């Protein structure tokens, strides 16, 4: 708004110097530090609108602008996305930036940012939040294991029954090398079997396996001394690996 008021003040000065002081376009340009082309544009607009100086009594800046530039396209301001809301919603399962952008676009009609700029604004916001210590991984040291998302639906070809398969994921910390497979459940036999097949896939075992606190891995979650499931502990002993569960409610332990 200050910029708009300044612009209207300049236009009024142009009209006053043109019609009251009877100065040329070059003289007005030199006085107001504007280009001759701008002065000419303003004076021609005034002549087309039938305006001179002084202006009609009671004419405000909005009315003057509408008279001088009746066909000007108003600048549409984009609505800023609610980045705090976006940040909270992204913590929910299945919620993505694309889904939140579509919701934002629908609520803002034609004044919404495009997806790329929407993401830029969110990343700028999230970069100012509390920072975490970056983990440094050593080769062969840690294998991070967990189940991913809500699983995927599978159909029994004989009965047509739809069940939801669980996606087991194991990732080596240093390289990001990944093993993934679908199992029918997160129960102990599937949990142990997925570990065995992951070790076979990698062709080696890590020094440490870092699971979440699901029941198949940890019978008693604790920040300092979690109690491992007996079968899971036996598997670790069999393969000579250490099991160090992530701390409860500390997702950055599995970055």
Backbone as numpy.savetxt, mean C-alpha at the origin, in Angstrom:
# Nx Ny Nz CAx CAy CAz Cx Cy Cz
-5.98 27.82 -2.18 -6.78 29.03 -2.18 -5.94 30.31 -2.18
-4.85 30.42 -1.41 -4.02 31.63 -1.48 -3.52 31.90 -2.88
-3.16 30.85 -3.63 -2.67 31.03 -4.99 -3.76 31.58 -5.89
-5.03 31.11 -5.68 -6.16 31.59 -6.48 -6.43 33.06 -6.19
-6.36 33.44 -4.90 -6.59 34.84 -4.55 -5.51 35.74 -5.14
-4.26 35.26 -5.14 -3.17 36.03 -5.71 -3.37 36.23 -7.20
-3.85 35.18 -7.89 -4.09 35.27 -9.32 -5.18 36.28 -9.64
-6.26 36.28 -8.86 -7.35 37.22 -9.10 -6.91 38.64 -8.81
-6.03 38.81 -7.82 -5.51 40.15 -7.53 -4.72 40.68 -8.71
-3.91 39.79 -9.34 -3.14 40.18 -10.52 -4.05 40.60 -11.66
-5.13 39.83 -11.86 -6.06 40.14 -12.95 -6.70 41.51 -12.71
-7.08 41.79 -11.48 -7.68 43.10 -11.17 -6.68 44.22 -11.40
-5.41 43.97 -11.06 -4.38 44.98 -11.30 -4.20 45.24 -12.79
-4.28 44.17 -13.58 -4.17 44.32 -15.04 -5.30 45.19 -15.56
-6.53 44.90 -15.12 -7.68 45.67 -15.60 -7.59 47.13 -15.15
-7.15 47.35 -13.92 -7.05 48.73 -13.41 -6.02 49.52 -14.20
-4.85 48.92 -14.44 -3.80 49.63 -15.17 -4.15 49.82 -16.65
-4.92 48.88 -17.19 -5.30 48.97 -18.60 -6.37 50.04 -18.83
-7.43 49.99 -18.03 -8.59 50.84 -18.30 -8.60 52.13 -17.49
-7.94 52.16 -16.36 -7.93 53.38 -15.56 -6.65 54.18 -15.80
-5.49 53.50 -15.80 -4.23 54.20 -16.01 -3.87 54.32 -17.49
-4.58 53.55 -18.34 -4.38 53.59 -19.79 -2.94 53.26 -20.19
-2.38 52.21 -19.55 -1.04 51.78 -19.89 -1.08 50.72 -20.99
0.04 50.61 -21.70 0.12 49.58 -22.75 0.39 48.22 -22.11
0.25 47.16 -22.93 0.49 45.81 -22.41 1.93 45.65 -21.93
2.89 46.27 -22.64 4.28 46.16 -22.23 4.53 46.89 -20.91
3.90 48.03 -20.75 4.07 48.78 -19.50 3.47 48.01 -18.32
2.31 47.43 -18.55 1.66 46.65 -17.48 2.50 45.43 -17.14
3.04 44.76 -18.18 3.87 43.58 -17.96 5.09 43.92 -17.13
5.72 45.06 -17.43 6.90 45.49 -16.67 6.54 45.83 -15.24
5.37 46.44 -15.03 4.95 46.84 -13.69 4.61 45.66 -12.82
3.94 44.65 -13.39 3.44 43.53 -12.59 4.35 42.30 -12.68
5.44 42.42 -13.44 6.37 41.29 -13.60 5.67 40.07 -14.22
4.84 40.33 -15.23 4.16 39.28 -15.98 4.58 39.38 -17.43
4.30 38.32 -18.19 4.64 38.36 -19.61 3.59 39.16 -20.38
4.01 39.67 -21.54 3.08 40.42 -22.39 1.93 39.51 -22.82
2.23 38.22 -23.07 1.18 37.29 -23.48 0.11 37.12 -22.42
0.51 37.07 -21.15 -0.46 36.94 -20.07 -1.33 38.19 -19.97
-0.71 39.36 -20.10 -1.47 40.61 -20.05 -2.49 40.64 -21.17
-2.05 40.24 -22.36 -2.95 40.23 -23.52 -4.11 39.25 -23.30
-3.80 38.10 -22.70 -4.84 37.10 -22.43 -5.90 37.66 -21.50
-5.47 38.34 -20.44 -6.42 38.88 -19.47 -7.27 40.01 -20.07
-6.64 40.88 -20.82 -7.39 42.01 -21.39 -8.38 41.54 -22.45
-7.99 40.57 -23.26 -8.91 40.04 -24.27 -10.10 39.35 -23.61
-9.83 38.61 -22.51 -10.92 37.96 -21.79 -11.88 38.99 -21.22
-11.35 40.11 -20.72 -12.19 41.16 -20.17 -13.05 41.80 -21.27
-12.44 42.05 -22.42 -13.20 42.64 -23.53 -14.32 41.71 -23.98
-14.02 40.39 -24.08 -15.04 39.41 -24.49 -16.17 39.37 -23.48
-15.85 39.53 -22.19 -16.87 39.47 -21.13 -17.57 40.81 -20.93
-17.10 41.85 -21.64 -17.72 43.17 -21.49 -17.37 43.84 -20.18
-16.16 43.59 -19.68 -15.73 44.16 -18.40 -14.65 45.20 -18.63
-14.61 46.19 -17.77 -13.53 47.18 -17.78 -13.19 47.51 -16.34
-12.85 48.75 -16.08 -12.56 49.17 -14.70 -13.23 50.51 -14.41
-13.86 50.66 -13.28 -13.97 49.71 -12.16 -14.94 48.57 -12.46
-14.80 47.50 -11.74 -15.69 46.36 -11.91 -17.06 46.68 -11.34
-18.09 45.99 -11.81 -19.43 46.21 -11.26 -19.44 46.03 -9.74
-20.20 46.81 -9.06 -20.25 46.75 -7.60 -20.75 45.37 -7.13
-20.07 44.83 -6.14 -20.48 43.55 -5.56 -19.93 42.32 -6.27
-19.12 42.52 -7.31 -18.56 41.36 -8.03 -17.40 40.77 -7.23
-17.56 39.52 -6.80 -16.48 38.87 -6.04 -15.55 38.10 -6.98
-14.51 37.51 -6.40 -13.51 36.81 -7.21 -14.10 35.64 -7.99
-15.01 34.90 -7.36 -15.60 33.73 -8.03 -16.41 34.15 -9.25
-17.20 35.22 -9.10 -18.02 35.71 -10.21 -17.14 36.27 -11.32
-16.09 36.98 -10.92 -15.17 37.54 -11.91 -14.50 36.43 -12.72
-14.04 35.38 -12.04 -13.39 34.27 -12.73 -14.35 33.60 -13.70
-15.61 33.43 -13.28 -16.60 32.79 -14.14 -16.90 33.63 -15.38
-16.89 34.98 -15.21 -17.13 35.86 -16.36 -15.95 35.87 -17.33
-14.75 35.88 -16.78 -13.57 35.95 -17.64 -13.26 34.63 -18.33
-13.43 33.53 -17.60 -13.06 32.20 -18.14 -14.23 31.24 -17.98
-15.32 31.45 -18.71 -16.52 30.62 -18.52 -16.36 29.16 -18.91
-15.39 28.86 -19.75 -15.24 27.49 -20.23 -14.04 26.78 -19.57
-13.49 27.39 -18.57 -12.35 26.76 -17.90 -12.79 25.50 -17.17
-12.00 24.43 -17.29 -12.31 23.16 -16.62 -11.78 23.20 -15.19
-12.66 23.05 -14.21 -12.17 23.08 -12.83 -11.21 21.91 -12.55
-10.20 22.17 -11.77 -9.24 21.14 -11.41 -9.84 20.22 -10.35
-9.91 18.96 -10.67 -10.48 18.00 -9.74 -9.41 17.48 -8.81
-9.63 17.65 -7.53 -8.64 17.21 -6.55 -8.87 15.75 -6.21
-7.79 15.00 -6.15 -7.88 13.60 -5.77 -8.11 13.47 -4.27
-8.87 12.47 -3.90 -9.12 12.19 -2.49 -7.98 11.34 -1.95
-7.37 11.79 -0.88 -6.25 11.06 -0.28 -6.74 9.77 0.35
-6.12 8.62 0.06 -6.54 7.37 0.70 -6.25 7.39 2.19
-7.08 6.69 2.95 -6.91 6.58 4.40 -5.85 5.50 4.67
-4.59 5.91 4.76 -3.50 4.95 4.85 -3.51 4.18 6.18
-3.97 4.81 7.25 -4.04 4.11 8.54 -5.05 2.96 8.46
-6.18 3.21 7.80 -7.18 2.15 7.62 -6.63 1.04 6.73
-5.94 1.43 5.65 -5.35 0.44 4.74 -4.37 -0.45 5.49
-3.55 0.18 6.33 -2.53 -0.58 7.08 -3.18 -1.61 8.00
-4.27 -1.25 8.64 -4.96 -2.19 9.53 -5.64 -3.31 8.74
-6.26 -2.96 7.61 -6.97 -3.97 6.82 -6.02 -4.99 6.21
-4.80 -4.57 5.88 -3.83 -5.49 5.28 -3.41 -6.60 6.24
-3.70 -6.44 7.53 -3.37 -7.47 8.50 -4.35 -8.64 8.45
-5.48 -8.44 7.78 -6.49 -9.49 7.69 -6.15 -10.45 6.56
-6.50 -11.71 6.75 -6.22 -12.73 5.75 -6.96 -12.43 4.45
-6.26 -12.59 3.35 -6.90 -12.44 2.04 -7.04 -11.01 1.56
-6.69 -10.02 2.37 -6.83 -8.62 1.97 -5.54 -8.17 1.29
-5.69 -7.56 0.12 -4.54 -7.08 -0.65 -4.70 -5.60 -0.95
-3.62 -4.98 -1.39 -3.68 -3.57 -1.78 -4.63 -3.36 -2.96
-4.68 -4.33 -3.87 -5.58 -4.21 -5.02 -7.04 -4.17 -4.57
-7.41 -5.05 -3.63 -8.78 -5.05 -3.12 -9.12 -3.74 -2.43
-8.19 -3.23 -1.64 -8.42 -1.97 -0.92 -8.48 -0.79 -1.88
-7.68 -0.84 -2.95 -7.75 0.23 -3.94 -9.10 0.23 -4.64
-9.61 -0.95 -4.99 -10.92 -1.03 -5.65 -12.02 -0.49 -4.74
-11.91 -0.78 -3.44 -12.87 -0.25 -2.48 -12.76 1.28 -2.40
-11.53 1.78 -2.36 -11.28 3.23 -2.30 -11.78 3.91 -3.57
-11.52 3.31 -4.73 -11.94 3.91 -6.00 -13.46 4.00 -6.09
-14.14 2.95 -5.61 -15.61 2.96 -5.64 -16.19 4.04 -4.74
-15.53 4.31 -3.63 -16.05 5.30 -2.68 -15.75 6.74 -3.11
-14.73 6.92 -3.98 -14.32 8.27 -4.37 -14.76 8.65 -5.78
-15.42 7.76 -6.46 -15.89 8.00 -7.83 -14.73 8.47 -8.71
-14.88 9.63 -9.36 -13.86 10.08 -10.31 -12.70 10.80 -9.69
-12.66 10.93 -8.36 -11.58 11.69 -7.73 -10.55 10.78 -7.06
-10.52 9.51 -7.45 -9.59 8.56 -6.84 -8.26 8.52 -7.60
-7.19 8.24 -6.88 -5.90 8.03 -7.51 -5.90 6.70 -8.25
-5.07 6.60 -9.27 -4.87 5.32 -9.93 -4.10 4.39 -8.99
-4.10 3.09 -9.32 -3.54 2.08 -8.40 -2.07 2.35 -8.07
-1.27 2.72 -9.08 0.16 2.93 -8.84 0.39 4.05 -7.83
-0.33 5.17 -8.00 -0.15 6.29 -7.08 -0.71 5.98 -5.70
-1.79 5.20 -5.68 -2.37 4.73 -4.42 -1.32 3.94 -3.62
-0.60 3.06 -4.30 0.45 2.26 -3.63 1.59 3.14 -3.16
1.93 4.16 -3.94 3.01 5.07 -3.55 2.66 5.77 -2.24
1.43 6.27 -2.14 1.01 6.97 -0.92 1.04 6.03 0.28
0.61 4.77 0.08 0.63 3.84 1.20 2.05 3.50 1.61
2.93 3.29 0.66 4.32 2.95 1.00 5.01 4.11 1.72
4.70 5.33 1.31 5.26 6.48 2.01 4.78 6.52 3.45
3.51 6.19 3.65 2.96 6.15 5.01 3.61 5.04 5.83
3.67 3.83 5.27 4.19 2.69 6.02 5.68 2.84 6.32
6.41 3.58 5.47 7.85 3.77 5.71 8.11 4.63 6.94
7.08 5.38 7.38 7.25 6.23 8.56 6.84 5.53 9.85
6.37 4.30 9.74 5.95 3.55 10.93 7.16 2.98 11.64
6.90 2.34 12.77 7.97 1.76 13.59 8.78 0.77 12.76
10.07 0.94 12.78 10.95 0.07 12.01 11.35 -1.16 12.81
11.70 -2.22 12.12 12.13 -3.44 12.78 13.58 -3.74 12.41
14.26 -4.46 13.28 15.64 -4.83 13.00 15.66 -5.85 11.85
16.49 -5.61 10.89 16.61 -6.51 9.74 17.33 -7.78 10.16
16.75 -8.92 9.80 17.39 -10.19 10.13 18.49 -10.51 9.11
19.62 -10.98 9.62 20.71 -11.42 8.76 20.79 -12.94 8.84
20.59 -13.61 7.71 20.54 -15.07 7.69 21.86 -15.65 7.20
22.30 -16.69 7.86 23.49 -17.42 7.45 23.07 -18.62 6.62
23.88 -18.97 5.65 23.57 -20.09 4.76 23.43 -21.38 5.57
22.33 -22.07 5.37 22.10 -23.36 6.02 21.70 -23.28 7.47
21.51 -22.06 8.00 21.23 -21.95 9.43 19.76 -22.18 9.77
18.84 -21.45 9.10 17.43 -21.50 9.49 16.53 -21.89 8.33
15.54 -22.70 8.67 14.46 -23.04 7.75 13.16 -22.60 8.41
12.43 -21.70 7.76 11.17 -21.19 8.30 10.01 -22.00 7.72
9.14 -22.52 8.59 8.05 -23.38 8.14 6.72 -22.87 8.68
5.68 -23.02 7.88 4.34 -22.59 8.31 3.34 -23.02 7.25
2.06 -22.84 7.57 0.99 -23.03 6.59 0.60 -21.67 6.05
0.29 -21.62 4.77 0.05 -20.35 4.10 -1.43 -20.10 3.85
-1.89 -18.93 4.27 -3.24 -18.48 3.93 -4.36 -19.40 4.39
-5.45 -19.39 3.64 -6.64 -20.17 3.98 -6.69 -21.52 3.28
-5.64 -21.87 2.55 -5.66 -23.13 1.82 -6.36 -23.00 0.48
-6.50 -24.13 -0.21 -7.15 -24.14 -1.53 -8.21 -25.25 -1.57
-9.32 -25.03 -2.26 -10.34 -26.07 -2.34 -9.93 -27.19 -3.30
-10.19 -28.42 -2.92 -9.94 -29.58 -3.78 -11.20 -30.42 -3.83
-11.41 -31.10 -4.94 -12.63 -31.88 -5.15 -12.29 -33.36 -5.19
-13.01 -34.15 -4.40 -12.85 -35.61 -4.43 -13.46 -36.11 -5.73
-12.66 -36.72 -6.63 -13.18 -37.13 -7.95 -14.25 -38.22 -7.87
-14.32 -38.96 -6.76 -15.30 -40.02 -6.63 -16.61 -39.55 -6.02
-16.51 -38.72 -4.97 -17.73 -38.28 -4.27 -18.17 -36.87 -4.64
-17.27 -36.09 -5.22 -17.58 -34.70 -5.54 -17.49 -33.78 -4.33
-17.08 -34.33 -3.19 -16.97 -33.53 -1.98 -15.82 -32.52 -2.11
-16.08 -31.30 -1.67 -15.07 -30.24 -1.72 -14.45 -30.09 -0.34
-13.14 -30.24 -0.30 -12.40 -30.05 0.96 -11.37 -28.95 0.74
-10.85 -28.41 1.82 -9.86 -27.35 1.73 -8.49 -27.90 2.11
-7.60 -27.94 1.14 -6.25 -28.43 1.38 -5.41 -27.33 2.03
-4.49 -27.74 2.89 -3.60 -26.82 3.56 -2.27 -26.74 2.80
-1.73 -25.55 2.70 -0.49 -25.35 1.95 0.67 -25.18 2.93
1.51 -26.21 2.98 2.71 -26.17 3.82 3.83 -25.50 3.04
4.52 -24.56 3.68 5.61 -23.83 3.02 6.84 -23.86 3.91
8.00 -24.19 3.31 9.28 -24.17 4.02 10.25 -23.32 3.20
10.86 -22.33 3.84 11.74 -21.39 3.14 13.08 -21.30 3.85
14.18 -21.48 3.10 15.51 -21.29 3.66 15.78 -19.80 3.82
16.22 -19.41 5.02 16.36 -17.99 5.33 17.34 -17.25 4.45
18.48 -17.82 4.18 19.53 -17.11 3.44 19.20 -16.95 1.96
18.72 -18.02 1.32 18.51 -18.00 -0.13 17.07 -17.74 -0.53
16.13 -17.99 0.39 14.72 -17.89 0.01 14.24 -19.08 -0.80
15.09 -20.11 -0.94 14.71 -21.32 -1.68 13.52 -21.95 -0.97
12.48 -22.29 -1.74 11.18 -22.63 -1.15 10.69 -24.00 -1.55
10.13 -24.70 -0.58 9.41 -25.95 -0.82 7.98 -25.73 -0.39
7.02 -26.19 -1.19 5.60 -26.06 -0.82 4.84 -27.28 -1.29
3.86 -27.68 -0.51 3.00 -28.80 -0.91 1.64 -28.66 -0.24
0.66 -29.34 -0.81 -0.69 -29.33 -0.25 -0.91 -30.62 0.54
-1.52 -30.50 1.71 -1.89 -31.66 2.52 -3.34 -31.52 2.94
-3.93 -32.62 3.39 -5.34 -32.59 3.74 -5.62 -31.88 5.06
-4.61 -31.75 5.90 -4.84 -31.12 7.19 -3.55 -30.55 7.74
-3.65 -29.91 8.92 -2.47 -29.43 9.64 -2.17 -30.34 10.83
-2.76 -31.52 10.81 -2.57 -32.43 11.93 -1.15 -33.00 11.93
-0.78 -33.62 13.05 0.58 -34.06 13.28 1.16 -34.93 12.17
0.45 -35.97 11.67 1.04 -36.81 10.60 1.38 -36.00 9.35
0.48 -35.08 8.95 0.76 -34.26 7.77 1.89 -33.28 8.06
1.91 -32.72 9.24 2.95 -31.77 9.65 4.34 -32.41 9.60
4.46 -33.58 10.21 5.75 -34.28 10.22 6.12 -34.73 8.81
5.15 -35.28 8.09 5.42 -35.74 6.72 5.90 -34.63 5.82
5.33 -33.42 5.98 5.76 -32.28 5.14 7.21 -31.90 5.44
7.61 -31.99 6.72 9.00 -31.70 7.07 9.95 -32.71 6.40
9.58 -33.97 6.48 10.43 -35.02 5.91 10.59 -34.80 4.40
9.50 -34.51 3.73 9.57 -34.30 2.28 10.32 -33.00 1.95
10.23 -31.99 2.83 10.99 -30.75 2.60 12.49 -31.01 2.72
12.90 -31.78 3.76 14.31 -32.11 3.91 14.82 -32.88 2.70
13.99 -33.80 2.22 14.37 -34.59 1.04 14.49 -33.70 -0.19
13.59 -32.72 -0.30 13.61 -31.80 -1.44 14.88 -30.95 -1.44
15.24 -30.43 -0.27 16.44 -29.60 -0.17 17.72 -30.43 -0.25
17.62 -31.71 0.07 18.80 -32.57 0.05 19.71 -32.32 1.24
19.19 -31.72 2.29 19.98 -31.43 3.48 19.02 -31.00 4.59
19.56 -30.84 5.79 18.75 -30.31 6.89 19.43 -29.04 7.41
18.65 -28.06 7.88 19.24 -26.84 8.43 19.70 -27.07 9.87
20.34 -26.08 10.43 20.70 -26.14 11.84 19.47 -25.92 12.73
18.58 -25.02 12.27 17.42 -24.63 13.08 16.17 -24.61 12.20
15.08 -25.15 12.73 13.76 -25.03 12.09 12.94 -24.06 12.93
12.34 -23.06 12.27 11.55 -22.04 12.97 10.08 -22.19 12.56
9.25 -22.86 13.39 7.83 -22.99 13.09 7.03 -21.91 13.82
5.75 -21.85 13.52 4.83 -21.02 14.28 4.37 -21.83 15.50
3.43 -21.30 16.24 3.00 -21.97 17.47 1.73 -22.80 17.26
1.58 -23.45 16.11 0.42 -24.31 15.90 0.53 -25.56 16.78
-0.60 -26.22 17.03 -0.65 -27.31 18.00 0.22 -28.51 17.59
0.39 -28.73 16.30 1.20 -29.85 15.85 2.68 -29.65 16.18
3.06 -28.40 16.43 4.47 -28.10 16.73 4.70 -27.81 18.20
3.81 -27.02 18.81 4.02 -26.55 20.18 2.79 -26.86 21.02
2.98 -27.61 22.09 1.85 -27.93 22.98 1.63 -26.85 24.03
2.68 -26.09 24.34 2.57 -25.03 25.34 3.39 -23.83 24.88
2.73 -22.84 24.21 3.46 -21.67 23.74 4.04 -20.87 24.91
5.23 -20.38 24.74 5.87 -19.55 25.76 6.95 -18.73 25.06
7.08 -17.48 25.49 8.07 -16.61 24.86 9.49 -17.11 25.09
9.72 -17.73 26.23 11.09 -18.12 26.59 11.34 -19.63 26.52
10.39 -20.44 26.99 10.58 -21.89 27.01 9.34 -22.61 26.49
9.10 -22.56 25.18 7.94 -23.27 24.63 8.12 -24.77 24.75
7.00 -25.47 24.93 7.05 -26.93 25.06 6.66 -27.56 23.73
7.60 -28.29 23.12 7.36 -28.88 21.81 6.50 -30.13 21.92
5.76 -30.39 20.85 5.05 -31.65 20.74 6.08 -32.79 20.76
5.79 -33.86 21.48 6.75 -34.93 21.68 7.21 -35.55 20.36
6.25 -35.82 19.46 6.61 -36.42 18.17 7.47 -35.46 17.34
7.14 -34.19 17.41 7.91 -33.19 16.67 9.34 -33.11 17.22
9.46 -33.18 18.55 10.79 -33.17 19.17 11.58 -34.41 18.78
10.89 -35.58 18.69 11.57 -36.80 18.27 12.07 -36.68 16.84
11.27 -36.06 15.98 11.69 -35.87 14.59 12.95 -35.00 14.53
12.96 -33.94 15.35 14.12 -33.05 15.37 15.37 -33.81 15.82
15.20 -34.68 16.80 16.33 -35.47 17.28 16.81 -36.44 16.20
15.87 -37.04 15.49 16.20 -37.98 14.43 17.04 -37.31 13.34
16.70 -36.08 13.00 17.41 -35.39 11.91 18.54 -34.49 12.43
18.68 -34.37 13.74 19.77 -33.57 14.28 19.60 -32.09 14.09
18.36 -31.62 14.17 18.10 -30.18 14.01 17.53 -29.63 15.32
17.65 -28.32 15.50 17.05 -27.65 16.66 15.74 -27.01 16.23
14.74 -27.06 17.11 13.45 -26.42 16.84 13.35 -25.19 17.74
13.25 -24.02 17.14 13.09 -22.77 17.91 11.84 -22.06 17.39
10.68 -22.27 18.03 9.44 -21.64 17.56 9.52 -20.11 17.62
8.80 -19.47 16.72 8.69 -18.01 16.78 7.96 -17.63 18.07
8.27 -16.47 18.61 7.60 -16.02 19.81 6.12 -15.76 19.51
5.23 -16.07 20.44 3.80 -15.82 20.21 3.55 -14.35 19.88
2.74 -14.14 18.83 2.33 -12.79 18.41 3.52 -11.92 17.98
4.58 -12.57 17.48 5.71 -11.83 16.95 6.00 -12.29 15.52
5.15 -11.86 14.54 5.30 -12.35 13.17 6.62 -11.97 12.53
7.31 -10.93 13.03 8.58 -10.54 12.43 9.68 -11.55 12.72
9.43 -12.50 13.67 10.40 -13.55 13.92 10.52 -14.47 12.71
9.52 -14.43 11.83 9.53 -15.28 10.63 9.58 -14.41 9.37
10.40 -13.38 9.43 10.43 -12.42 8.30 10.78 -13.09 6.99
